[in-house]
């Protein structure tokens, strides 16, 4: 019973964090550090405290380490995307925090569902705005540019790129994860 209650508490915390982050991202286009870094620090601390209460210093160290592994695991792919300019810094920090709060399995699950939600939402939004075909053309050009000779490469200006705020899809992904794992043993 205690493990299920702990998981529910961490799922609720992740829902609250991603809901707040989604709201800020939707309204302002950025996610404040107090949310992202706060969730990272709070997730690490909460796991350590619960470990200490359950089994002493050794358990606290294990839980802290496992929470840190969750943050790292959830940050690997987003770090690569950030380095390629495909993901914002706030999104990366939010995913690190989500991994610290939820741990490896649930953190990666929420992240995956968030990316799926973004992949479903993006084309619908682009079609609604009348930008879908142009964006698909830009995507094809970006994919082909590395293998084409320099004379045939197509220049893609930053103004032609489309940016998607990732906070709301990540909230959707966290909701799906919470629904699927609420009562799982």
C-alpha positions as CSV (number, residue, x, y, z in Angstrom):
1,X,0.0,0.0,0.0
2,X,2.8,2.4,0.9
3,X,4.5,2.0,-2.5
4,X,1.3,2.7,-4.4
5,X,0.7,5.8,-2.2
6,X,4.2,7.0,-2.9
7,X,3.8,6.5,-6.7
8,X,0.4,8.3,-6.6
9,X,2.1,11.2,-4.7
10,X,4.9,11.5,-7.3
11,X,2.4,11.2,-10.1
12,X,0.3,14.1,-8.6
13,X,3.5,16.1,-8.2
14,X,4.4,15.5,-11.8
15,X,0.9,16.5,-12.9
16,X,1.0,19.7,-10.9
17,X,4.5,20.6,-12.2
18,X,3.7,19.9,-15.9
19,X,0.4,21.7,-15.6
20,X,2.0,24.9,-14.3
21,X,4.8,24.6,-16.9
22,X,2.3,24.0,-19.7
23,X,0.4,27.1,-18.6
24,X,3.5,29.3,-18.6
25,X,4.7,27.8,-21.9
26,X,1.4,28.3,-23.6
27,X,0.9,31.9,-22.3
28,X,4.5,33.3,-22.3
29,X,6.5,30.9,-24.5
30,X,8.9,30.1,-21.6
31,X,9.0,27.9,-18.6
32,X,10.4,29.6,-15.5
33,X,13.4,28.1,-13.7
34,X,11.6,28.0,-10.4
35,X,9.4,25.3,-12.0
36,X,12.0,23.4,-13.9
37,X,14.9,23.5,-11.4
38,X,12.5,23.4,-8.5
39,X,11.0,20.1,-9.7
40,X,14.5,18.7,-10.2
41,X,15.7,19.6,-6.7
42,X,12.3,18.7,-5.1
43,X,12.2,15.3,-6.8
44,X,15.7,14.5,-5.7
45,X,15.0,15.6,-2.1
46,X,11.6,13.9,-1.9
47,X,13.0,10.6,-3.0
48,X,15.9,10.9,-0.5
49,X,13.6,11.8,2.4
50,X,11.2,8.9,1.6
51,X,14.1,6.5,1.4
52,X,15.5,7.7,4.7
53,X,12.1,7.3,6.4
54,X,11.6,3.8,4.9
55,X,15.1,2.4,5.5
56,X,17.7,4.8,6.8
57,X,20.7,6.5,5.3
58,X,21.5,3.6,2.9
59,X,18.0,3.6,1.4
60,X,18.1,7.4,1.2
61,X,21.3,7.3,-0.8
62,X,19.8,4.6,-3.1
63,X,16.6,6.6,-3.7
64,X,18.6,9.8,-4.3
65,X,20.8,8.0,-6.8
66,X,17.8,6.4,-8.5
67,X,16.1,9.8,-8.8
68,X,19.3,11.2,-10.3
69,X,19.4,8.3,-12.8
70,X,15.8,9.1,-13.7
71,X,16.7,12.8,-14.4
72,X,19.7,11.7,-16.5
73,X,17.7,9.1,-18.5
74,X,15.0,11.6,-19.2
75,X,17.5,14.2,-20.3
76,X,19.7,12.3,-22.7
77,X,17.6,12.6,-25.9
78,X,16.3,16.1,-25.0
79,X,19.9,17.2,-24.5
80,X,20.7,16.0,-28.0
81,X,17.6,17.8,-29.4
82,X,18.6,21.0,-27.5
83,X,22.1,20.9,-28.9
84,X,20.6,20.6,-32.4
85,X,18.3,23.5,-31.8
86,X,15.1,21.4,-31.9
87,X,14.2,21.8,-28.2
88,X,14.3,24.8,-25.8
89,X,16.3,25.0,-22.6
90,X,13.2,25.2,-20.5
91,X,11.8,22.0,-22.0
92,X,15.1,20.2,-21.4
93,X,15.2,21.3,-17.7
94,X,11.5,20.4,-17.3
95,X,12.2,16.9,-18.6
96,X,15.2,16.6,-16.2
97,X,12.9,17.6,-13.3
98,X,10.2,15.1,-14.5
99,X,12.7,12.3,-14.5
100,X,13.8,13.2,-11.0
101,X,10.2,13.2,-9.8
102,X,9.0,10.1,-11.6
103,X,12.1,8.1,-11.9
104,X,13.4,6.3,-15.0
105,X,10.4,4.2,-16.1
106,X,7.6,6.6,-15.5
107,X,9.7,9.6,-16.5
108,X,10.6,8.1,-19.9
109,X,7.0,7.0,-20.3
110,X,5.6,10.5,-19.7
111,X,8.3,11.9,-22.0
112,X,7.4,9.4,-24.8
113,X,3.7,10.2,-24.6
114,X,4.6,13.9,-24.6
115,X,6.6,13.5,-27.8
116,X,3.7,11.5,-29.3
117,X,1.2,14.2,-28.3
118,X,3.4,16.8,-29.9
119,X,3.8,14.7,-33.1
120,X,0.0,14.5,-33.4
121,X,-0.7,18.1,-32.5
122,X,2.0,19.8,-34.7
123,X,0.6,18.7,-38.1
124,X,-2.9,19.6,-37.1
125,X,-1.8,23.1,-35.9
126,X,0.2,23.7,-39.1
127,X,-2.7,22.6,-41.3
128,X,-5.0,25.0,-39.4
129,X,-2.5,27.8,-39.9
130,X,-2.0,27.0,-43.6
131,X,1.7,26.2,-43.0
132,X,1.7,22.4,-43.3
133,X,2.9,22.0,-46.9
134,X,5.6,24.7,-46.5
135,X,6.8,23.1,-43.3
136,X,6.9,19.7,-44.9
137,X,9.0,21.1,-47.8
138,X,11.4,22.7,-45.3
139,X,11.7,19.4,-43.5
140,X,12.5,17.6,-46.7
141,X,15.1,20.2,-47.6
142,X,16.7,19.9,-44.2
143,X,16.8,16.1,-44.5
144,X,18.2,16.2,-48.0
145,X,20.8,19.1,-47.5
146,X,23.5,16.9,-45.8
147,X,23.7,14.5,-48.8
148,X,23.4,17.1,-51.6
149,X,26.3,18.9,-53.2
150,X,26.8,22.4,-51.8
151,X,25.5,24.0,-55.0
152,X,22.2,22.2,-54.8
153,X,21.5,22.7,-51.1
154,X,18.5,24.8,-50.2
155,X,19.0,27.6,-47.6
156,X,16.4,27.5,-44.9
157,X,16.1,30.8,-43.0
158,X,15.1,30.8,-39.3
159,X,12.0,32.7,-40.2
160,X,10.7,29.8,-42.3
161,X,11.1,27.4,-39.3
162,X,8.1,26.6,-37.1
163,X,8.5,26.3,-33.3
164,X,6.3,24.2,-31.1
165,X,5.8,24.9,-27.4
166,X,6.5,21.5,-25.7
167,X,5.0,22.2,-22.3
168,X,1.3,21.5,-23.2
169,X,2.1,18.2,-25.0
170,X,4.3,17.1,-22.1
171,X,1.4,17.8,-19.7
172,X,-0.8,15.5,-21.9
173,X,1.9,12.9,-21.8
174,X,2.1,13.1,-18.0
175,X,-1.7,12.8,-17.8
176,X,-1.6,9.6,-19.9
177,X,1.2,8.2,-17.8
178,X,-0.8,9.0,-14.6
179,X,-3.9,7.4,-15.9
180,X,-2.1,4.2,-17.1
181,X,-0.1,3.8,-13.8
182,X,-2.4,5.1,-11.1
183,X,-3.3,1.6,-9.7
184,X,-0.6,-0.5,-11.3
185,X,1.4,-2.5,-8.6
